[in-house]
Amino acid sequence: MAHKKGSGSTKNGRDSNSQRLGIKKYGGELVNVGNIIVRQRGSRFKPGLNVKLAKDYTLFALANGEIVFKKRKKNHTIVSIITNKQNG
């Protein structure tokens, strides 16, 4: 019978904070200028019309309007924003 506590429990007590990645605004939703649309690592989602790619690959809105997702080849998706002026 051991007379010392096993050290495994003290060495295993770490965990990293979640990065909270993913889609923040979905297709058909209305966004304002500066709203974050997607947080990602790498550019799986590509910026389209009225969307800009930040240094950390975050996609954000450059105009007010409705979000549109379009699938492209190689598992990429184009994210665009359609404004009211473009609809009419």
ROSE-4610 file (N, C-alpha, C; in Angstrom, 1 decimal, always signed):
// ROSE-4610
residu = [M/M/M/A/A/A/H/H/H/K/K/K/K/K/K/G/G/G/S/S/S/G/G/G/S/S/S/T/T/T/K/K/K/N/N/N/G/G/G/R/R/R/D/D/D/S/S/S/N/N/N/S/S/S/Q/Q/Q/R/R/R/L/L/L/G/G/G/I/I/I/K/K/K/K/K/K/Y/Y/Y/G/G/G/G/G/G/E/E/E/L/L/L/V/V/V/N/N/N/V/V/V/G/G/G/N/N/N/I/I/I/I/I/I/V/V/V/R/R/R/Q/Q/Q/R/R/R/G/G/G/S/S/S/R/R/R/F/F/F/K/K/K/P/P/P/G/G/G/L/L/L/N/N/N/V/V/V/K/K/K/L/L/L/A/A/A/K/K/K/D/D/D/Y/Y/Y/T/T/T/L/L/L/F/F/F/A/A/A/L/L/L/A/A/A/N/N/N/G/G/G/E/E/E/I/I/I/V/V/V/F/F/F/K/K/K/K/K/K/R/R/R/K/K/K/K/K/K/N/N/N/H/H/H/T/T/T/I/I/I/V/V/V/S/S/S/I/I/I/I/I/I/T/T/T/N/N/N/K/K/K/Q/Q/Q/N/N/N/G/G/G]
num = [1/1/1/2/2/2/3/3/3/4/4/4/5/5/5/6/6/6/7/7/7/8/8/8/9/9/9/10/10/10/11/11/11/12/12/12/13/13/13/14/14/14/15/15/15/16/16/16/17/17/17/18/18/18/19/19/19/20/20/20/21/21/21/22/22/22/23/23/23/24/24/24/25/25/25/26/26/26/27/27/27/28/28/28/29/29/29/30/30/30/31/31/31/32/32/32/33/33/33/34/34/34/35/35/35/36/36/36/37/37/37/38/38/38/39/39/39/40/40/40/41/41/41/42/42/42/43/43/43/44/44/44/45/45/45/46/46/46/47/47/47/48/48/48/49/49/49/50/50/50/51/51/51/52/52/52/53/53/53/54/54/54/55/55/55/56/56/56/57/57/57/58/58/58/59/59/59/60/60/60/61/61/61/62/62/62/63/63/63/64/64/64/65/65/65/66/66/66/67/67/67/68/68/68/69/69/69/70/70/70/71/71/71/72/72/72/73/73/73/74/74/74/75/75/75/76/76/76/77/77/77/78/78/78/79/79/79/80/80/80/81/81/81/82/82/82/83/83/83/84/84/84/85/85/85/86/86/86/87/87/87/88/88/88]
x = [+0.8/+0.0/+0.9/+0.6/+1.4/+1.2/+2.2/+2.1/+2.2/+2.4/+2.4/+1.3/+0.7/-0.3/+0.3/-0.4/+0.1/+0.2/+1.3/+1.5/+0.8/+0.1/-0.5/-1.6/-2.3/-3.4/-3.0/-1.8/-1.3/-0.7/-0.2/+0.5/-0.5/-1.8/-2.7/-3.8/-3.6/-4.6/-4.7/-4.1/-4.1/-5.0/-5.5/-6.3/-6.3/-6.3/-6.2/-7.6/-7.7/-9.0/-9.5/-10.8/-11.4/-11.2/-11.0/-10.7/-12.0/-13.1/-14.4/-14.4/-14.0/-14.0/-15.3/-15.5/-16.7/-17.5/-18.6/-19.5/-20.3/-20.2/-20.9/-22.2/-22.3/-23.5/-23.8/-25.0/-25.3/-26.0/-26.1/-26.7/-28.1/-28.4/-29.7/-29.8/-28.9/-28.9/-28.4/-28.9/-28.5/-27.3/-26.4/-25.2/-24.9/-24.2/-23.8/-22.3/-21.8/-20.4/-19.6/-18.6/-17.7/-18.1/-19.2/-19.6/-18.8/-18.4/-17.6/-18.5/-18.2/-19.0/-18.5/-17.1/-16.5/-15.2/-14.9/-13.6/-13.0/-11.8/-11.3/-9.8/-9.2/-7.8/-7.5/-6.8/-6.7/-7.9/-7.8/-8.9/-9.8/-10.5/-11.5/-12.7/-13.1/-14.1/-13.4/-13.7/-13.0/-13.9/-13.3/-14.1/-14.6/-15.8/-16.4/-16.7/-17.9/-18.3/-18.6/-18.0/-18.3/-17.8/-16.9/-16.3/-14.8/-14.1/-12.7/-12.1/-10.9/-10.1/-9.2/-9.2/-8.3/-7.0/-6.1/-4.8/-4.8/-5.8/-6.0/-7.0/-7.3/-8.3/-9.7/-10.0/-11.4/-12.0/-13.3/-14.0/-15.0/-15.0/-15.9/-16.5/-17.6/-18.4/-17.9/-17.9/-17.6/-18.8/-20.0/-21.2/-22.4/-23.5/-24.7/-25.4/-26.0/-26.7/-26.9/-27.2/-27.6/-26.4/-26.1/-25.0/-25.4/-24.5/-24.8/-23.5/-23.7/-22.6/-22.8/-21.7/-21.7/-20.6/-20.9/-19.9/-19.1/-17.8/-16.9/-16.1/-15.2/-14.5/-13.4/-12.8/-11.8/-12.2/-13.5/-14.0/-13.9/-13.9/-14.0/-15.4/-15.7/-16.9/-16.7/-17.4/-17.3/-18.4/-18.0/-18.9/-19.0/-20.3/-20.5/-21.6/-21.7/-22.8/-23.5/-24.8/-25.7/-26.4/-26.1/-26.7/-28.1/-28.9/-30.2/-30.1/-29.0/-28.9/-28.6/-28.0/-27.7/-28.9/-29.9/-31.1/-32.0/-32.2/-33.1/-32.5]
y = [-1.2/+0.0/+1.2/+2.2/+3.4/+4.3/+5.0/+5.9/+7.4/+7.6/+8.9/+9.0/+10.2/+10.4/+10.3/+9.7/+9.6/+11.0/+11.3/+12.6/+12.9/+11.9/+12.1/+13.1/+13.2/+14.1/+15.6/+15.9/+17.2/+17.6/+16.6/+16.9/+17.0/+16.5/+16.5/+17.6/+18.6/+19.6/+20.8/+20.7/+21.9/+21.6/+22.8/+22.7/+24.1/+24.2/+25.5/+26.1/+27.4/+28.1/+27.9/+27.8/+27.6/+28.8/+28.6/+29.8/+30.4/+29.8/+30.3/+30.7/+29.7/+29.8/+29.4/+29.8/+29.3/+30.5/+30.1/+31.1/+31.9/+33.2/+34.0/+34.6/+34.8/+35.2/+34.3/+33.8/+32.8/+33.5/+32.7/+33.2/+33.7/+34.8/+35.5/+36.4/+36.4/+37.4/+38.7/+39.8/+41.1/+41.5/+42.2/+42.6/+44.1/+44.7/+46.1/+46.1/+47.3/+47.5/+47.1/+46.3/+45.9/+44.6/+44.1/+42.8/+41.7/+40.8/+39.6/+38.6/+38.0/+37.0/+35.6/+35.4/+34.1/+34.3/+33.5/+33.4/+32.0/+32.0/+30.8/+30.8/+29.6/+29.4/+29.0/+29.8/+29.6/+30.1/+30.1/+30.8/+29.8/+29.0/+28.1/+28.9/+29.9/+30.8/+32.0/+32.3/+33.3/+34.6/+35.8/+37.0/+37.3/+37.7/+38.1/+39.6/+39.9/+41.3/+41.9/+43.0/+43.8/+43.0/+42.1/+41.3/+41.4/+41.6/+41.7/+40.6/+40.2/+39.2/+39.9/+39.7/+40.3/+39.5/+40.0/+39.3/+37.9/+37.7/+36.4/+35.6/+35.9/+35.2/+35.4/+36.3/+36.6/+37.4/+37.0/+37.7/+38.7/+40.0/+41.0/+41.8/+42.4/+43.2/+44.6/+44.9/+46.3/+47.1/+46.5/+47.2/+46.6/+47.4/+46.9/+46.0/+44.9/+44.1/+42.7/+41.8/+40.4/+39.5/+38.5/+37.6/+36.5/+36.2/+35.1/+34.2/+32.9/+31.9/+31.2/+31.1/+30.4/+29.3/+28.1/+27.0/+27.0/+26.8/+26.7/+25.4/+25.1/+23.9/+23.9/+22.8/+22.6/+23.0/+22.7/+22.9/+24.4/+25.3/+26.7/+27.3/+28.3/+29.0/+30.5/+31.1/+32.6/+33.2/+34.2/+34.9/+36.3/+36.7/+38.1/+38.7/+40.0/+40.8/+41.5/+41.3/+42.0/+43.2/+44.4/+45.6/+45.8/+46.7/+47.0/+47.7/+48.4/+49.1/+48.1/+46.9/+45.9/+45.1/+45.0/+44.2/+44.9/+46.2/+46.9/+47.5]
z = [+0.0/+0.0/+0.0/-0.9/-1.0/+0.2/+0.6/+1.7/+1.2/-0.1/-0.7/-1.7/-1.8/-2.8/-4.2/-5.1/-6.5/-7.1/-7.9/-8.4/-9.7/-10.2/-11.5/-11.5/-10.4/-10.3/-10.3/-9.8/-9.8/-11.1/-11.8/-13.1/-14.3/-14.1/-15.1/-15.0/-14.1/-13.9/-14.8/-16.0/-16.9/-18.1/-18.6/-19.8/-20.4/-21.7/-22.3/-22.4/-22.5/-22.6/-24.1/-24.2/-25.5/-26.4/-27.7/-28.6/-29.1/-29.0/-29.4/-30.9/-31.7/-33.1/-33.7/-35.0/-35.7/-36.3/-36.8/-37.5/-36.4/-36.4/-35.5/-36.0/-37.3/-38.0/-39.2/-39.3/-40.3/-41.6/-42.6/-43.9/-43.7/-44.3/-44.1/-43.0/-42.1/-41.0/-41.4/-40.8/-41.1/-40.2/-40.8/-40.0/-40.2/-39.3/-39.3/-39.6/-40.0/-40.3/-39.1/-39.3/-38.2/-37.5/-37.7/-37.1/-37.5/-36.6/-36.9/-37.4/-38.5/-39.2/-38.9/-39.0/-38.8/-38.1/-37.1/-36.5/-36.9/-37.4/-37.9/-37.8/-38.0/-38.1/-39.5/-40.3/-41.7/-42.4/-43.8/-44.5/-45.2/-44.4/-45.0/-45.6/-44.9/-45.4/-46.0/-47.3/-48.0/-48.1/-48.0/-48.1/-49.5/-49.6/-50.8/-50.8/-51.4/-51.5/-50.1/-49.8/-48.6/-47.3/-47.5/-46.3/-46.4/-45.3/-45.2/-44.3/-44.6/-43.9/-42.9/-41.6/-40.7/-40.6/-39.8/-39.7/-39.1/-38.2/-37.6/-38.4/-39.6/-40.5/-40.1/-39.2/-38.9/-40.1/-40.4/-41.4/-40.7/-41.2/-40.7/-41.8/-41.4/-42.3/-42.6/-43.9/-44.3/-44.7/-44.7/-45.0/-44.2/-44.1/-43.6/-44.6/-44.2/-45.2/-44.7/-45.7/-45.4/-45.8/-45.0/-45.3/-46.2/-47.2/-48.1/-48.1/-48.0/-48.1/-49.4/-50.1/-51.4/-51.4/-51.6/-51.6/-52.9/-52.7/-53.8/-53.7/-54.7/-54.7/-53.6/-53.3/-52.3/-50.9/-50.6/-49.2/-48.8/-49.7/-49.4/-49.6/-48.8/-48.9/-49.0/-49.9/-50.1/-49.2/-48.4/-47.6/-48.1/-48.5/-49.0/-48.2/-48.4/-47.8/-48.9/-49.0/-50.0/-49.3/-49.8/-49.2/-49.9/-49.3/-49.8/-51.2/-51.5/-52.8/-53.8/-53.5/-54.5/-54.8/-53.8/-54.0/-55.0/-54.9/-55.7/-56.9]
